[in-house]
Amino acid sequence: MVNLICEVSKYLCLVFMVLYTFKCFQIMMTKDEEKQNKRLNSQIVFVFIMHFLCYLTLYLRLDDMKILVFYGVQIFFAVFYMVVFHSIYKESSRLLTNNMSFLLLIGYIILTRLDFNLAVKQFVLATIGVIITSFIPLIMLKWKKLKDYGVAFGIIGLCFLVTVFIPGLGIEKYGSRNWIGIKGFTLQPMEFVKIIFVFFVASMLVKAYSLKDILVNAIISAAFMGLLVLEKDLGAAVIFYITYICMLYLATSRPIFIVGGISLGGVGVLMCYLLFKNSLFAHVLVRIEAWKNPFKYIDTGGYQVSQSLFALGTGGYLGSGLTMGRANTIPVSESDFIFSAICEEMGVIFGLALILVIVSIFLSFINVAMKCRKPFYKYIAFGFSVIYIIQSLLNIGGVTKFIPSTGVTLPLVSYGVSSVLSTLTIFLVVQGVCIISNKEAISNEKHKSRAQAKLAQSGAGVSAEGKRKNRKQ
C-alpha cells in the first residue's frame, strides 16, 4: 500500500509541477486583474499539493514523525508570510512571492531527503532571512537617496572582498579562497558583495555623463573582478563581468559595449590561462579536464560530474521517487549538485519544469525593470535579473556537463546560508522596485484623473457661460 501511495504521489507531483510552470507564464501574459488573482491562487494550491505529496512520501518511506512536524511548520510559515507580506505591501508582486516560496519549499523537500538536520538548519536561517529582508521594500520607500552613495558602495564592497585574505579569517574550499570563518560560522562574502556591486554600478551609471565617467566606473568594477580572480573564484568573476556589461549596455544602448565586453573577456581568459594555468588556476584545469571527459577521470577530478550524469540518466524522465535513488553518492549534492539529486528522484521532467520556472522568474525581474521609469531602480532590477539567471545557468550547466563546473549554488534551492540570504535580498529588492514603480503609476493615474476632471469642469464652465451669453443676445 505504501509503495502504491508513493508511486501515485510521484506522478501527481509531476502533473502539478507542470501546471505550476504553465501558470507562471500564463500569469505574466494576463492583464485582467481578476483572472490574474485566480491564477495566482491556483499556483499556491499547486505548490502546496506538491509539497504535501512529497512530505507524505518522505514520511511513509522513512517513518519518522519529525518529518510531519517539520512539514507543518513550513506550511504555517509560508501561509503566514504570504498573507502578512501582501497585506502590508499591497503594490508588491504576488508572482514573485509565489515563486520565492516555491523555490524555498522545493529546497526543503530535497534537503529533507538528503540530510534532515541540514534541512532544519536551512529552514531556520532562511526564515530569519525572510523576516529581516521583508523590511527592504520599506527601507527603499523611505530612503530615497540610495543612488547618491555610489562611492560608499564601491569602498564597502571592495573591503568586504579583501577580508578573505586576512590570515586566520579567510578559508580555502575546493581550490578557492572565498570564505571567511568566525567562531565556527562560515560566510561567503561574494554572495553579499554581488548585491553591493549592483548598487554601486547602478549609482555610478546614473551619474555617468561622459566616456570618462564610464571609464572610472569600469576601472573600479574591474577591481572587484580582479579580487575575485585572486580568490580563484572564477564562477563569481564571470557573474560580475556579465552583469556589468549588461547593465552598461542598458544604460548607454551602445552595442559596442557588448561587442567590446565579449572581446575583452575572451582576451582576459586567454591571458589568465597562459600566465597562471599551472599556479593560480590549477584546480580550474582539473575541472576543465573533468568536463571534457569525466569518465576518463572518474576516480579523481571527474568523479563529481560522472556521478551527476549517472543520476540524471538513472532517474529518467519520471524519476526513481523520493528516497529511491542514490542522490547521496553525488559529492556536494546538497549544494552545488542539488539539481542532479532533484532530477534523479523527482524526474528530468520535473527538472526541466524547474528550469522554466527559473526562466519565468528572470522574465518577471526584467518586466519589473522595464516598467520602472526611474533609471537607478531600473538598473538595479535589471542587474539582479542578470545575476539570478547567470548563476542559475552556471549551476545547471555545470551539473549537466554543458559547461565546466563553477562551484556556484542554485539560488534558494541549494543548501548555503550565504547564498540563501543574498538571493532573498535580491528578491526583496526587486519587490521594492516593483512597489515603487506601482506606487508611481498609481500616483500618475490620480494626477491624470484630477487633470481630466479639472479640464472637464473648466469646459463645463465655459459652456455654461456661452449659453448665458446666447440667452442675453
N, C-alpha and C positions, 0 to 999 in steps of 0.2 A: 504493500500500500504506500509506504514511504517513497519507494522508487517511482511509483506512478505519479504521485503528487509532485515530486521534484522534476520529473520529466515534463509534465504538463506545464509547470511553472516556468521552465526554461523556454518553451515555445511561446508562452504568453508574454514573457519579458521581451522577447524579440519583436513580437507584434506591437506591444505598447511603446517600445523604443522607436520603431519605425514611425508610429503615429505621432510621437512626441517630436521627432525630427521634422516630419511633414508640417506640423503646426508652427514650428519655428519660422519657416519660410512663408507660410500662409499668413501669419500674423503681420509680418513686415509688408506684405502686399495689400493688406486690408486697411482702408481709410475710414470705413464706418466704425465709429467708436463702440457701438453696441455689439456688433459682430466680433470686434477685436477683444472685448472683455469676455465674451463667451468662449472664444478660442483660448484665451489666456487661462481661464478657469479649467477648461478641459485639459490643458497642458499640465496643470498642477495635479489633476486627477490621475493622469497617465504616469507621472513620475512617482506619485505616492503608491500607486498599484505596483509598479515595478519594484520599488523599494521594499514593499511588504512581501512580495513573492520571493525576492532574493533573501531576505532575512528569515522567511519561513523555511526556505531550502537549507540555509545555514544551520538553523535550529534543529531541523529534522536530521540533518547529516551529522552534526557534531554533538547534539543532545546536551546543550549547555544553556541553563536558564539565564545566564548573564547576557546572552545574545539577545533575548527578548527584551530584557530591561534596557539594554543599550539601544535597541530599535525604538522603544517607546520614548526615550529621552530625545533621540534625534528628531522624531516626528513632532514632538511637543515644541521643541525649539524652532524648527523650520516654520511651523504654522504661526507661532508667536511672532517670529521675526517678520514674516511676510505681512501680517496684519498690522503690527505696530509701525513698521517702516513706512508703509504706504498710507497709513493714517496721518503720519507726521509730514511726509514728503509727498503731497498729493500730485505734484507735477513730475514725479520720477517715472522711470520706465519699468513697468511690470515684467516685460520680456527679459530685461537684464537681470532682474531679481530672480525670476524663474530659472534662468539658465545658470546663474551663480549657485543657487541652491541645488540644482540638478547635478552639477559637476561635483560639488561637495559630497552629496549623497552617494554618487557613484564611487567616489574615492573611499568613503567609509565602508561601502559594501566590499570592495575588493581587498581593502586593508584588513577588515574583519576576517576574511577568508585566509589571508596570508599570515597575519600576526595580530591577535586580538588586542594585545597591550599597546601596540603601535596605533591601532585604530582609535582606541580610547584617548591616547595622548594627542593624536591629530585632532580629534573632536573637541577636546577641552581647549587646546590652544587656538583652533580655528574659531570656536565660539567666542573666546575672549577677543580675538582679532575682529570678528564680525561686529561685536559691541563697540569696540574702540573706533573702527573705521566708519561706523554709522554716523559719527559726528563730522566726517569730512565734508559732506554737502553743506552742512550748517556753517562750517568754518569758511568754505568758499563763498557762501552767500554774504557773510559778514565782513570777511577780509578781502576787500576788492582791489588791493594794491599788490597782489601776488606778482604781477608782471614787472614790478619795479625792483625785484630782488634777484635779478639775473646773476650779478657778480657773486652775491652770497650763495646762491645755489651752486655755482661753479666751485667756489672755495670749499664749501661743506662736502660736496661730492668727491672732490679730489682727496681731501683729508681723510674721508671715510675709507676710500680705496687703499690709501697708504697704510692703514692700520694692519693689514695682513703681513707687512714686512717688519713689524715691531717684534723683536725677539721675545719669546715667551707668550706672545699673544697670537701671532699667526700660526695656522695649522696647514700642513700639506696633505691633501687627499687625492688619490687616483692620479698623481702626477702634477696636480695644480695646487698652487699655494693661494687659495681663495677663500679660506675660512679663518675665523678668529674664535678662540675659546676663552670663556670667562667662568671660572669655578665650575667646570663640568658642563656648562651650557655653550653650545656651538652656534655660530651665526655666520651667514654668508653675506658680507657687505654688498656684493654686487647686486643682489636682489633688491636692495633699497636704493642703491646708487642709481639704478636704471630709472627709477621714478624721479629722483632729483635731476638726473641728466635731461629728461624730457622737459621738466620745468625750466631748467637752465637754457636749453636750446630755444624753447618757445619764447622765453623772456627776451633773449638776445635777438631773435629774428623779428620780433615786433618792433624793435628799435633799430634794425638794420636798414639804413637809408642809402648806403653806398657799398661798393665792392670791398672797400677797406673794412667796413663793419662785418661783412660776411667772412672776410679772411681772418679777422681776430676771433670770431666765433668758431671757425674751422680749426684754428690752432689750439684753442682751449679744448675743443671736442676731441682733437687728436691726442691730447694729453690723457684724457680718460681712457681712450683705446690703447695708448701706449702702456699705461699701468696694467691694464688687463692682459696685454701680451706678456709683460714681465711676470705677471702672476701665472702665466701659461694657461689662462682661461680663454681659449680661442673661441669657444661657443658664445661666451658673453661678448667678446670683441666683435664678432660677426653681427650679433643682435644690435649692439650700439651703432655700428657703422651703417648698417642698412637703415636703421631708424633715422639717423642723422641725415642721410642722403634723401630719404623720402620726405622728411619734414622740410628740408631745404628746397626741394622741388615744389612742394605745396606753397611755400611762402613766396617763391620767385616765379614759378610757372615757366622756368627755363629748362628745356630738355638737355642742355649742355651739362648741367649738374648731374643728371642721371648718367649720361654717357661718360663724363669725366670721372664720376664716382666709381663706376664699374671698372673703368680702365685703371684708375689709381689703386683700387682694391686688388685687382689682379696682379699689378706690378709689386705691390706690398707683400702679397702672399708669396710670390716667387722669390723676392729678396730674402724674406724670412727663412724660406726653405733652404736657399743656397748658403746663407750665412750661419744659421743656427740649427740646422737639421739634426746635428749629432750632439747638441748640448741642450739648448733651451727646449726644443720640441721633440725630444727622443720618444716620449710617450705618445705624441701625436702620430709619429711614423708607425708605431706599433698598431695604432687604431686604423691607420690607412691600409696597412698590410692585411689586417684582420678583415677590413671591409672588402678588399679586392678578392680575397679567397679565405673566408672564415674557417672552412672545414680543413684547410691545409694546416692551420694553426689552432686546431680545436683544443689541444692540450695546453695552450698558452694564451696568447693575446686574442685568439678568435673564439674562445670558449663562450663568452657572453653572447656574441652575435649568433653563434651556432645554436645555442640553447633557445635564443629568442625565435629563430627561424623554425626550429623543431616545434616550439609551442604553437606558432602560427599555423604550421602545417597539420599538427596533430588535432587541434581543436576543430579545424574545418569551418565551414560556413555557419553551422548551428552551435558549435561549441560542445565541449565534453560535459558541461554542467558544473556548477559551483562545487568545489572540493573534489571533483572527479578527475582533475588534470594534475599536472606536475609543475605548477607555477612556482613552487618553492625552489625548484632546481635552477631557475634563472637567477644569476647573480644580480643583486640590487633590484629585484623585481618589485620592491615596494616603492621605489622612486624612479630611477632612470628608465627602467624596463617594465613599468606597470602596464603599458599598453599591450605588451605581449601577453601578460597574465590575463588581462581582460579578454583578449581575442581567443585565447586557448579555452577558457572555461565558459565565456558568455557568447562566443562565436565571432567570426570575421564580419558577419552582417552587422552585429552589434557594434564592432569596431568601426566599420565604415559609416554607420549612422552617427557614431560619436564624432568622427571627423567632420561630418556635415553640420553637426551642432556647433562645433568649434568654428567652422566657416561662417555659420549664421551669426555667431557672437561677434566675429570680426566685422561682418556687414552691419550689424547693429551699432557697433562703435563708430564705423565710418559714417553711418546715417546720422548719428548724433553730431559728429564733427561737421558734416556738410550743412546741417540745419542751423548751426551756430553762426551768428553774424560777427561776433567779437573775435578778432584774429588770434589773440592769446589762447582763449579757450578752445578755438578750432584746432590750433596746432597741438595743444595738449591731448585732446581726444584722438586726433589722428596719429600722433606719436605713440600713444598707448595701444591703438589698434594694430599698428605695425609690430610693436614689441610682442603683443599677445600672439599674433598669427605666426610670426617668425619663430618664436620659442616653441610653439606647439608643433610646427612643421619640422623643426630641428630634432625634437624628441621623437616624433613618429617616424621621420625619415631615418633616424639612427637605428631604431629597433627593427625596422623592416628592411635594412640594408640598402635603402635608397641613397643614403649618404653615409659617410663615416660617423660613428657615434661621437657626439659632442659633450655628453655628460650633463645636459640640461633636463629639467623636470617637465612633466606635463602639468600645466597650470591648474591648480585646485584639485587635481586628481591624485598626483604623486604625493608620497609622504615627504614632508620637509617643512619645518616651521617657517624658515625664511621665505621660501617660495610661496607658501600659502598666504602669509601676511602681506607680502608685496603684491600678489595678484588680487587679493581682497581690496587693497588700497587702490589699485588700478581700476577695478570695477566701480568703486565708490567715487573716485574722482570723475570718471565718465558719467556716473549718475549725477554728480554735482553739475557738470557741464550741461547735461540734459535738463536738469531743473532750472538752471539759469536761463537756458535757451527758451524753455517753455514759458517761464515767467515773463521773459522779454516779449514773446509772441502774444501772450495774453494781454500784456500792457499795451502793446501796439494796436491790438484789436479794439481795446477800450478807447484808446485815443482816437482811432479811426471812427468808431461809432459815435463818440461825442462830437467830433468834427462834422460828421454827416448830419447829426441831429441839429447842431447849430446852423448848418447850411440850410437844412430843411425849414428851420424856424425863421431864418432871415428871408428865405424865399417866400414863405407864407406871409411874412410881414410886408414884403414888397408887393405881393399880390393883393393883399387886403387894402394897402394904401392906394394901389392903382384903381381898385374897384370904387373907393371913396371919391377919387378924383373924377372918375367916369360919371358917377351919380350926380356930382356937383355940376358937371358940364351939361 
